[in-house]
Amino acid sequence: MAIQRGDAVEGAASPGAGVHRLKADSVGLAGVVFMAVATAAPITAMTGNLPIVIGQGNGAGAPAAYVFATLVLTVFSVGYVAMARHLTAAGAFYGYISHGLGRVPGMASGLLALLAYIVFEAAVIGFFAYALRGLVAAQLGVEVPWGWYAALGLLVIAVMAWFDLHLTARVLGVALVLEVAVLGAVALAVLFTGGGPDGIAARSLDPLNAFRGVAGTGTGGAGLGLFFAFCSWVGFESTAMYGEESRDPKRVVPRATLISVVGVGVFYVFVSWMIVSGNGVRRAVEVADGAVPGKDGNSLFFDPLGAHLGGWAVTVFQWLVVSGSFACAMAFHQCAARYLYAIGREGFLHPALGRTHPRHGSPHVASLVQSVIAAALVAGFLAAGMDPYAHLYTVLALLGTMAILIVQTLCSFAVVGWFHVQGRHPRTRHWFRTLVAPLVGGVAMAGVVALLVVNRGAAAGAAAGTLLFRLIPYLVIGTFLGGTGLALWMRARRPERYARMGRIVLEDAVERSDDGAPVRA
């Protein structure tokens, strides 16, 4: 098999000379799903986001916010999947937008996505260090500075990423199964015992609750709740990054994407519904908002879990929050490494980034660079005396989320551009899948970006007063403009490199129509 230029997919036959390729057939459908869902990190998303959605967002109507987010992201995925059936590239958004909207917005979006995934690893390592430090101190009585835990997490991730994707997929698969098992156990326990003081809160699923804020917050609360609901999926789009390493990527990537979006969405709705029901409609809001003495957001899970399964289950849950955040950081590391690799193999930044390990087929140079960057980010916050959760996790997660949501929005419009403006693949072009769904998804994703901009101060909490938080919009805009400038410079001064921009894709994967039959452009 050979990596070739994207224009080979579209009719030419010019191979990309000297391109190092990732190890093929490293993972199957289950492995790609595990990688994507682990990036979304269900247990971290639920314990970190759901208390905010309930306490400051949609109140007891939080499940409706997750229903709405599931529907929007499913519509977005329809267009994303349509393009994934034809293009397989390690730099998913980078390649898709380059093909659909052009090389200039493609490079700008690629650098923006790279920024997001780079900072996500450091952000989640901050949460991992925070959670592990507190848990070890509480259960073992040992006090260790959080920087040591962060260093341990970064080191283990760096070592594991040196090998092929199969090893990481196995580790993430185990972590994900345990996360889902414990969250599912508490939700099912609440369901089968008839709920809490108010029974099963069926009214929490009323779709209108997605646009209602908790008492006293109005539409502002609803906007904050919806934003954090959407945040719970960040990372699902990483399925396309593993196409070159998967078996039959034209089938695996689309299926893995839809399974990740819909499966995670149904799970979030069910868990959030049962957590509200298990605590009681009014008490859930009070606990989540910190109005109950001695309780915090995690008590939403600990109380029903302890009541139904016992104290041992609470202890297991706490450790799984730690392992889940580590798995999430490792998945984001893999995403960042593949973006660095995708840009490096096309001759941008530094060509060494595009090298793969001769034995393992991993992007080992890009992975090492990502480890160094993540360590530097963590060290910077540590040297500044900042908190790993309130500052490191919060600020960098908001920066990454803003960046990746903008790229997702552009990707929706790239689908329309590729299929309908450029007229690619007329046999698989469809009025809904490649036109209406991407347009609706793009507009909806733009709305989520607006929610983030409006609510970023409330989302940042204690970190809202920091300089880095105030710089977030400028960092995002500056990165996008920097990518635009680089692409324009390449077009004028390095036309041969410009021609390759976002165009290296897996040429030999067979393109198929929706009925599974091979097709030609």
C-alpha positions in Angstrom: 0.0 0.0 0.0 1.2 3.5 -0.7 0.5 7.0 0.4 -0.3 9.3 -2.5 -1.2 12.8 -3.2 -4.9 13.7 -2.8 -5.1 14.6 -6.5 -4.4 10.9 -7.1 -7.7 10.2 -5.5 -9.3 12.7 -7.8 -7.9 11.4 -11.0 -4.2 11.9 -11.2 -1.6 9.2 -10.4 1.4 11.0 -8.9 2.7 9.3 -5.7 4.0 11.3 -2.8 7.7 10.5 -2.9 9.5 9.5 0.3 6.4 9.7 2.5 6.6 7.7 5.7 3.3 6.0 6.5 1.6 4.9 9.6 1.3 1.2 10.4 -1.7 -0.2 8.6 -4.2 -2.6 10.1 -3.3 -1.6 13.7 -6.9 -1.3 14.8 -10.4 -2.5 13.8 -13.8 -0.9 14.3 -13.8 -1.5 18.1 -10.4 0.0 18.5 -11.3 3.2 16.6 -14.5 3.5 18.7 -12.5 3.0 21.9 -10.0 5.7 20.8 -12.7 8.2 20.0 -14.9 7.6 23.0 -11.9 7.6 25.3 -11.0 11.1 23.9 -14.6 12.2 24.9 -13.9 10.6 28.3 -17.5 9.8 29.6 -16.6 9.6 33.3 -14.6 12.9 33.1 -17.3 14.6 31.0 -20.1 13.5 33.4 -18.4 14.4 36.6 -16.9 17.6 35.2 -19.7 18.9 33.1 -23.0 17.5 34.4 -22.8 19.4 37.8 -22.4 22.7 35.9 -25.3 21.8 33.4 -27.5 21.1 36.4 -26.4 23.7 38.9 -25.9 26.7 36.7 -27.3 25.7 33.3 -30.6 23.8 32.7 -31.3 22.6 36.2 -33.3 19.4 36.4 -33.8 19.7 32.6 -30.1 18.8 32.0 -31.0 15.6 30.2 -32.9 17.6 27.6 -29.7 19.6 26.9 -27.9 16.3 26.1 -30.8 15.2 23.9 -30.4 18.4 21.9 -26.7 18.1 21.7 -27.0 14.5 20.5 -29.3 15.5 17.7 -27.1 18.4 16.5 -23.9 16.4 16.6 -25.6 13.5 14.8 -26.6 15.9 12.0 -23.1 17.2 11.9 -21.7 13.7 11.7 -23.8 12.8 8.6 -21.8 15.2 6.4 -18.5 14.3 8.2 -19.1 10.6 7.5 -20.0 11.3 3.8 -16.6 12.9 3.3 -14.8 10.2 5.4 -16.1 7.6 2.9 -13.9 9.1 0.2 -10.9 10.7 2.1 -8.6 8.9 4.5 -6.0 11.1 6.1 -4.2 11.3 9.5 -5.0 15.1 9.7 -8.7 14.7 9.3 -10.1 18.2 9.5 -6.9 19.6 7.9 -7.4 17.3 4.9 -11.2 17.7 4.7 -11.2 21.5 4.8 -8.2 21.7 2.4 -10.2 19.6 -0.1 -13.6 21.2 0.4 -12.7 24.9 1.0 -9.2 25.2 -0.4 -5.6 25.0 0.8 -5.5 28.4 2.5 -8.4 27.8 4.9 -7.2 24.2 5.2 -3.8 25.2 6.6 -5.4 27.8 8.9 -7.8 25.1 10.2 -5.1 22.5 10.5 -3.0 24.8 12.7 -6.1 25.6 14.8 -6.9 21.9 15.2 -3.3 21.3 16.1 -3.4 24.0 18.7 -6.5 22.4 20.2 -5.2 18.9 20.5 -1.8 20.1 21.8 -3.3 22.0 24.7 -6.0 19.3 25.4 -3.4 16.8 26.6 -1.8 19.3 29.0 -5.3 20.4 30.2 -6.5 16.8 31.0 -3.1 16.0 32.6 -3.9 18.9 35.0 -7.2 17.3 35.9 -5.6 13.9 36.2 -2.9 15.3 38.6 -5.5 17.2 40.6 -7.8 14.1 41.0 -5.0 11.7 41.8 -3.4 14.1 44.3 -6.7 14.5 46.2 -7.5 10.8 46.1 -4.1 9.6 47.3 -4.1 12.2 50.1 -7.7 11.2 51.2 -7.3 7.4 51.0 -3.6 6.8 51.7 -2.7 9.9 53.7 0.2 10.7 51.4 0.7 14.3 50.3 2.6 14.7 47.0 2.8 17.9 45.0 0.7 17.7 41.9 3.6 18.3 39.5 4.9 14.8 40.3 1.6 13.2 39.3 1.5 15.3 36.1 5.1 14.2 35.2 4.2 10.6 35.8 1.2 10.8 33.5 3.2 12.5 30.8 6.0 10.0 31.0 3.7 6.9 30.7 1.8 8.4 27.8 5.1 9.2 26.0 6.4 5.7 26.4 3.1 4.0 25.3 2.8 6.3 22.2 6.2 5.1 21.0 4.6 1.8 20.0 1.9 1.1 17.5 -1.7 2.1 18.0 -2.8 -1.4 19.0 -1.3 -1.1 22.4 -2.9 2.2 23.2 -6.3 1.0 21.8 -6.2 -2.0 24.2 -5.4 0.2 27.3 -8.0 2.7 26.4 -10.5 -0.1 25.7 -10.1 -1.5 29.2 -10.4 2.0 30.8 -13.5 2.8 28.7 -15.3 -0.4 29.6 -14.7 0.3 33.3 -15.9 3.9 33.0 -19.1 2.9 31.2 -19.6 0.0 33.6 -19.6 2.1 36.8 -21.6 5.0 35.3 -24.1 2.5 33.9 -24.3 0.6 37.2 -25.4 3.7 39.2 -27.9 4.7 36.5 -29.4 1.3 36.3 -29.6 1.0 40.1 -31.6 4.3 40.2 -33.9 3.1 37.4 -34.6 -0.3 38.9 -35.3 1.1 42.3 -37.8 3.7 41.0 -35.6 6.7 41.4 -35.1 9.1 44.3 -37.5 11.2 46.4 -39.4 12.3 43.3 -39.4 9.0 41.5 -38.2 8.9 37.9 -38.2 12.5 36.7 -39.8 12.1 33.3 -40.3 15.8 32.8 -36.5 16.3 32.8 -36.6 15.0 29.2 -39.0 17.7 28.0 -37.2 19.0 24.9 -38.1 22.6 25.8 -35.9 22.3 28.9 -32.8 22.5 26.7 -33.6 26.2 26.2 -34.6 27.0 29.8 -32.2 28.0 32.4 -32.2 27.1 36.1 -34.3 29.5 38.2 -32.8 32.9 38.2 -30.6 32.5 35.1 -33.1 32.5 32.2 -31.7 32.0 28.8 -28.1 32.7 30.0 -28.2 29.6 32.2 -29.6 27.6 29.3 -26.8 28.8 27.0 -24.2 27.8 29.6 -25.8 24.4 30.1 -25.9 23.7 26.3 -22.3 24.7 25.9 -21.1 22.3 28.6 -23.4 19.6 27.2 -21.7 20.0 23.8 -18.3 20.0 25.4 -18.9 16.5 26.6 -18.3 15.2 23.1 -15.1 17.0 22.3 -12.8 14.4 20.7 -15.4 12.2 19.0 -14.2 13.5 15.6 -10.8 11.8 16.1 -12.2 8.7 14.4 -11.0 10.0 11.0 -7.4 10.4 12.3 -7.0 6.7 12.7 -8.2 5.8 9.2 -4.7 5.1 7.8 -4.1 2.7 10.7 -7.5 1.0 10.6 -8.7 -2.0 8.7 -10.9 -1.0 5.8 -11.0 2.7 6.7 -13.8 3.6 4.3 -16.1 1.4 6.3 -14.5 1.7 9.8 -14.3 5.5 10.1 -17.9 6.3 9.2 -19.3 3.5 11.4 -17.0 4.4 14.3 -18.1 8.1 14.0 -21.8 7.4 14.1 -21.4 4.8 16.9 -19.4 7.3 18.9 -21.8 10.2 18.5 -25.1 8.4 18.9 -23.9 5.8 21.4 -22.2 8.4 23.7 -25.3 10.7 23.3 -27.8 8.0 24.4 -25.5 7.1 27.3 -25.2 10.7 28.4 -28.9 11.3 28.3 -29.6 8.1 30.3 -27.0 8.8 32.9 -27.9 12.5 33.4 -31.6 11.6 33.6 -30.9 8.9 36.3 -28.6 11.2 38.3 -31.3 13.9 38.4 -33.9 11.3 39.3 -31.7 9.6 41.9 -31.0 12.9 43.8 -34.4 14.4 43.3 -35.4 17.2 41.0 -34.9 20.1 43.5 -32.0 18.5 45.5 -30.0 17.8 42.4 -29.9 21.5 41.6 -29.0 22.4 45.2 -26.2 19.8 45.4 -24.8 20.8 42.0 -24.8 24.5 42.8 -23.1 23.9 46.2 -26.1 25.0 48.2 -26.0 21.8 50.4 -23.4 21.9 53.2 -20.6 19.4 52.8 -21.6 18.5 49.3 -20.0 19.3 45.9 -20.7 18.4 42.3 -19.4 14.8 42.6 -21.9 14.2 45.4 -24.5 14.0 42.6 -22.8 10.6 41.7 -21.4 9.6 45.1 -24.7 9.8 47.0 -26.8 7.5 44.8 -23.9 5.2 44.1 -23.2 4.7 47.9 -26.9 4.3 48.6 -27.5 1.7 46.0 -24.2 -0.2 45.8 -22.3 0.7 48.9 -19.1 2.6 49.9 -16.8 0.3 47.9 -18.5 1.5 44.7 -17.8 5.1 45.6 -14.1 4.3 46.1 -14.0 2.4 42.7 -15.7 5.4 41.1 -13.1 7.8 42.4 -10.2 5.8 41.1 -12.0 5.4 37.7 -12.2 9.2 37.5 -8.4 9.2 37.7 -7.9 6.4 35.2 -10.5 7.9 32.8 -8.8 11.3 32.8 -5.5 9.6 32.1 -7.0 7.7 29.2 -8.4 10.9 27.9 -5.0 12.6 28.0 -3.4 9.7 26.2 -6.1 9.8 23.5 -5.5 13.5 22.9 -1.8 12.9 22.8 -2.4 10.5 19.9 -4.6 13.1 18.1 -1.9 15.9 18.5 0.8 13.6 17.3 -1.1 12.6 14.2 -1.7 16.3 13.3 1.9 17.1 13.7 2.8 14.1 11.6 0.3 15.0 8.9 1.6 18.5 8.6 5.2 17.4 8.9 5.1 14.8 6.1 3.9 17.5 3.7 7.0 19.5 4.4 5.5 22.2 6.8 6.9 23.1 10.2 9.7 20.4 10.0 9.8 17.4 7.8 11.2 15.2 10.6 7.7 15.3 12.1 6.5 13.2 9.2 8.7 10.2 10.1 7.4 7.0 11.4 9.1 4.3 13.5 10.7 1.7 11.3 9.3 -1.2 13.5 6.1 0.1 15.1 4.9 2.4 12.4 4.1 5.1 15.0 4.6 8.8 14.4 7.4 8.7 17.0 9.0 12.0 16.3 5.8 13.9 16.3 4.8 12.1 19.5 8.0 13.0 21.2 7.6 16.7 20.2 4.1 16.6 21.5 5.3 15.2 24.8 7.9 18.0 25.1 5.3 20.7 24.4 2.8 19.2 26.9 5.5 19.0 29.5 6.5 22.6 28.9 2.9 23.8 29.3 2.4 21.9 32.5 5.8 23.2 33.8 4.8 26.8 33.0 1.6 26.6 35.1 3.5 24.8 37.9 6.2 27.5 37.9 3.5 30.2 38.1 2.1 28.5 41.2 -1.3 27.9 39.5 -3.8 25.2 40.4 -3.9 22.1 38.2 -7.7 22.2 38.0 -8.9 25.8 38.4 -6.2 27.2 36.1 -4.3 24.5 34.0 -7.3 22.4 33.1 -9.9 25.1 32.9 -8.0 27.7 30.8 -6.4 25.2 28.3 -9.6 23.2 27.9 -11.5 26.4 27.0 -8.8 27.4 24.6 -8.8 24.0 22.9 -12.6 23.8 22.8 -13.0 27.2 21.1 -10.4 26.2 18.5 -11.8 22.8 17.7 -15.4 24.0 17.5 -14.4 26.6 14.9 -12.7 23.9 12.9 -15.8 21.6 13.2 -17.9 24.4 11.8 -15.7 25.0 8.8 -15.6 21.2 8.2 -19.4 21.1 7.8 -19.2 23.8 5.1 -16.2 21.9 3.5 -18.5 19.0 2.9 -20.9 21.2 0.9 -18.0 22.7 -1.0 -16.5 19.4 -2.0 -19.6 17.6 -3.1 -21.7 20.5 -4.5 -19.5 23.5 -5.4 -16.6 21.3 -6.8 -19.0 18.6 -8.0 -17.0 15.7 -6.6 -18.4 12.2 -6.5 -21.8 12.8 -8.1 -22.9 9.2 -7.5 -22.7 9.6 -3.7 -23.9 13.2 -3.6 -27.2 13.5 -1.8 -29.5 16.4 -1.1 -29.6 15.6 2.6 -26.4 13.9 3.5 -24.0 16.2 1.7 -26.0 19.4 1.5 -28.8 20.0 4.1 -27.2 18.1 7.0 -23.8 19.7 6.7 -25.4 23.2 6.4 -27.6 22.7 9.4 -24.7 21.1 11.3 -22.4 24.0 10.4 -24.9 26.7 11.5 -25.6 24.8 14.7 -21.9 24.4 15.4 -21.4 28.2 14.8 -24.1 28.7 17.4 -22.2 26.6 19.9 -19.1 28.7 19.3 -21.3 31.8 20.0 -22.4 30.1 23.3 -18.8 29.6 24.3 -17.9 33.3 23.5 -20.8 34.6 25.5 -20.4 32.2 28.5 -16.6 31.9 28.6 -16.3 34.0 31.7 -18.8 31.9 33.6 -17.2 28.7 32.3 -13.7 29.8 33.4 -14.7 30.4 37.0 -11.7 31.4 39.1 -9.5 31.4 36.1 -11.4 34.2 34.4 -9.1 36.8 35.9 -5.9 35.3 34.5 -4.0 36.9 31.6 -4.0 33.6 29.6 -7.8 33.5 29.8 -8.1 37.0 28.5 -5.7 36.1 25.6 -7.8 33.0 24.5 -9.7 34.8 21.6 -6.5 36.4 20.4 -4.6 33.1 20.5 -7.3 31.5 18.4 -7.5 34.3 15.9 -3.7 34.7 15.7 -3.3 30.9 15.0 -5.9 31.1 12.2 -4.3 34.1 10.7 -0.9 32.6 11.0 -2.0 29.5 9.1 -3.5 31.7 6.5 -0.3 33.7 6.1 1.8 30.5 5.9 -0.4 29.1 3.1 -0.3 32.4 1.1 3.5 32.6 1.5 3.8 28.9 0.3 1.5 29.7 -2.6 3.8 32.6 -3.7 7.2 31.2 -2.8 7.0 27.4 -2.5 4.3 26.4 -5.1 5.4 22.7 -5.1 4.8 22.5 -1.3 1.6 24.4 -1.6 0.4 21.9 -4.1 0.7 19.1 -1.5 -1.0 21.1 1.2 -3.7 18.8 2.8 -3.5 16.5 -0.2 -1.7 13.4 1.2 -4.3 10.8 1.7 -4.5 7.0 1.7 -5.0 6.4 -2.0 -5.5 2.6 -2.0 -8.5 2.4 0.4 -11.5 1.5 -1.8 -14.3 4.1 -2.0 -17.7 2.7 -1.5 -21.3 3.9 -1.9 -23.8 3.7 1.0 -24.9 0.3 -0.2 -21.3 -1.0 0.0 -20.6 -1.2 -3.7 -17.3 0.2 -5.0 -17.6 3.5 -6.8 -15.4 5.7 -8.9 -15.2 9.5 -8.9 
